[in-house]
Amino acid sequence: MNATQLKTLIARLAAGEIEATEAEQQLLRALRARPFEDLGFARVDHHRSVRQGFPEVVLGLGKTPEQIAAIAAEIVSRGSTLLITRATDAAFDAVRGVAPGATYYADARIIALPQADIAPGNGVLLVIAAGTADLPVAEEAARTAQLMGNDVSRLYDVGVAGLHRLLVEQGRLDTARVIIVVAGMEGALPSVVSGLVSVPVIAVPTSVGYGASFGGIAALLGMLNSCASGVAVVNIDNGFGAANIASLINHL
């Protein structure tokens, strides 16, 4: 039983929709359930959502399709939402065998299967991308945030090389409760966005750029040295990490 299911059970009991004995039985079943399942090569953490508000997320890198499918089957069997990042076509083919309803978002390299265990966020989570080359990371952030229960809006190709493209969207900036900004090259866009809004900005440097960008290090350092005070920075190309932090903020 996750946090959302527990709240629903308490609400139903308070409303008189179920008897106290039935609620007690459901709680006892949840307490008897193992907190993790040992598959030999992985220990699937079934209490992750209780502690952090979202089930364990599977990183597809370094795992075989068969391993990914076995972990996915265990997560789905408990009624938990499935999220696999950095996934491949081969992994998706394997996952479909155990979770036929799963969807593969190739642009984000994400396999997802939403279930009724996620609480909705409290406002709009806006994902901004500087350029088209940044879209794979931006889509990883956007798809992850949506799966975590957030109302996601996208604003793409508004980098500082043509700042007017961003400035005409001030109305959309003002509606956001938290903003993710994805940019490569010199990584200036998060500072600009943060100077225009009063909400947290999560900056994601990407590995997009020419030689002196050093695979995203230039953008990372630029974001860490932001003059704007409302910017927090995650690792290079870490769209998932940005979405997770932004979702936590949006669920407060």
Stockholm file with secondary structure:
# STOCKHOLM 1.0

chainA/1-252         MNATQLKTLIARLAAGEIEATEAEQQLLRALRARPFEDLGFARVDHHRSVRQGFPEVVLGLGKTPEQIAAIAAEIVSRGSTLLITRATDAAFDAVRGVAPGATYYADARIIALPQADIAPGNGVLLVIAAGTADLPVAEEAARTAQLMGNDVSRLYDVGVAGLHRLLVEQGRLDTARVIIVVAGMEGALPSVVSGLVSVPVIAVPTSVGYGASFGGIAALLGMLNSCASGVAVVNIDNGFGAANIASLINHL
#=GR chainA/1-252 SS CCHHHHHHHHHHHHTTSSCHHHHHHHHHHHHHSCSEEECSSCEEETTHHHHHSSCCCEECTTCCHHHHHHHHHHHHHTTCCEEEESCCHHHHHHHHTTCTTCEEETTTTEEEECCTTCCCCSSEEEEEESSGGGHHHHHHHHHHHHHTTCEEEEEESCCGGGTHHHHTTHHHHHHEEEEEEEECTTCCHHHHHHTTCSSCEEEEECSCSCGGGGGGHHHHHHHHTCSSTTEEECCTTCHHHHHHHHHHHHTC
#=GC SS_cons         CCHHHHHHHHHHHHTTSSCHHHHHHHHHHHHHSCSEEECSSCEEETTHHHHHSSCCCEECTTCCHHHHHHHHHHHHHTTCCEEEESCCHHHHHHHHTTCTTCEEETTTTEEEECCTTCCCCSSEEEEEESSGGGHHHHHHHHHHHHHTTCEEEEEESCCGGGTHHHHTTHHHHHHEEEEEEEECTTCCHHHHHHTTCSSCEEEEECSCSCGGGGGGHHHHHHHHTCSSTTEEECCTTCHHHHHHHHHHHHTC
//
